[in-house]
Amino acid sequence: MNALEQVRTLDFAGALASIGTLVRNYFPAASLNLTPWRDDPETRFWSEEETVDLAFHFPGWSPRLQCRSLLIQLRISEKKQFCTAAITRNCGEGDHL
């Protein structure tokens, strides 16, 4: 689910800002996208309520990562001590998240 749709508290907004800052420290040219998924019926069908998705887009090809975009999916656990992240690289020339 898009990160922007998941923000309900100030603490959660601060956590997202920290993630954005952390990635931007390594990739200063990247732009943060808190809504990487389209809002249409087909996309909502595959929505996962327990995940937070955000993307970073580069102005062109990133030689360091060999991609144009990163999709970061954070999985939220009820136990609060666990948070896993999956990172997907978008490497196609015309592909969009």
C-alpha positions as CSV (number, residue, x, y, z in Angstrom):
1,M,0.0,0.0,0.0
2,N,1.2,3.5,-0.7
3,A,3.2,5.0,2.2
4,L,1.2,8.2,2.0
5,E,-2.1,6.3,2.6
6,Q,-0.6,4.6,5.7
7,V,0.4,7.8,7.6
8,R,-1.9,8.2,10.6
9,T,0.4,9.4,13.3
10,L,3.2,11.9,13.7
11,D,5.5,9.1,14.8
12,F,4.8,7.2,11.6
13,A,5.4,10.3,9.5
14,G,8.7,10.8,11.3
15,A,9.7,7.2,10.6
16,L,9.0,7.6,6.9
17,A,10.9,10.9,6.9
18,S,13.9,9.1,8.5
19,I,13.8,6.4,5.8
20,G,13.7,9.0,3.1
21,T,16.6,10.9,4.7
22,L,18.7,7.7,5.0
23,V,18.3,6.8,1.4
24,R,18.9,10.3,0.2
25,N,22.1,10.4,2.2
26,Y,23.4,7.6,-0.1
27,F,21.7,8.8,-3.2
28,P,21.3,12.6,-3.1
29,A,19.9,12.8,-6.7
30,A,17.0,10.5,-5.9
31,S,13.5,11.9,-5.5
32,L,11.1,10.3,-3.0
33,N,7.7,9.0,-4.1
34,L,5.3,8.1,-1.3
35,T,2.6,6.9,-3.8
36,P,4.3,4.5,-6.2
37,W,1.2,2.6,-7.0
38,R,-1.7,3.8,-9.2
39,D,-5.1,4.0,-7.5
40,D,-7.2,1.8,-9.8
41,P,-9.3,-1.3,-9.1
42,E,-6.7,-3.7,-10.5
43,T,-3.9,-2.3,-8.3
44,R,-6.2,-2.2,-5.2
45,F,-7.0,-5.9,-5.7
46,W,-3.3,-6.7,-5.0
47,S,-3.0,-4.2,-2.1
48,E,-1.3,-5.5,1.1
49,E,-2.5,-3.6,4.1
50,E,0.4,-4.7,6.3
51,T,3.0,-3.2,4.0
52,V,4.2,0.4,3.3
53,D,5.6,1.0,-0.2
54,L,7.7,4.0,-1.2
55,A,9.9,4.6,-4.3
56,F,13.0,6.5,-5.1
57,H,13.5,7.7,-8.7
58,F,16.8,8.7,-10.2
59,P,17.2,11.4,-12.9
60,G,18.2,8.9,-15.5
61,W,20.2,5.7,-15.1
62,S,22.0,5.2,-11.7
63,P,25.4,3.6,-12.5
64,R,25.8,2.8,-8.8
65,L,22.7,0.7,-8.6
66,Q,22.3,0.0,-12.4
67,C,18.6,1.0,-12.3
68,R,16.3,4.0,-12.7
69,S,14.1,3.4,-9.6
70,L,14.0,1.7,-6.3
71,L,10.8,0.3,-4.8
72,I,11.1,-0.2,-1.1
73,Q,8.4,-2.3,0.6
74,L,8.3,-2.3,4.4
75,R,6.3,-5.1,6.1
76,I,4.8,-4.1,9.4
77,S,4.5,-6.7,12.1
78,E,2.2,-6.6,15.1
79,K,5.1,-7.5,17.4
80,K,6.7,-4.1,16.7
81,Q,10.3,-5.4,17.0
82,F,10.3,-6.8,13.5
83,C,10.3,-4.8,10.3
84,T,11.5,-6.3,7.1
85,A,12.3,-4.5,3.9
86,A,12.3,-5.7,0.3
87,I,13.9,-3.6,-2.3
88,T,13.1,-4.0,-6.0
89,R,15.1,-2.4,-8.8
90,N,13.3,-1.1,-11.8
91,C,15.8,-1.6,-14.6
92,G,13.7,-1.3,-17.7
93,E,14.1,1.8,-19.9
94,G,10.4,2.4,-20.3
95,D,9.1,0.7,-17.2
96,H,7.3,2.7,-14.5
97,L,6.4,1.6,-11.0
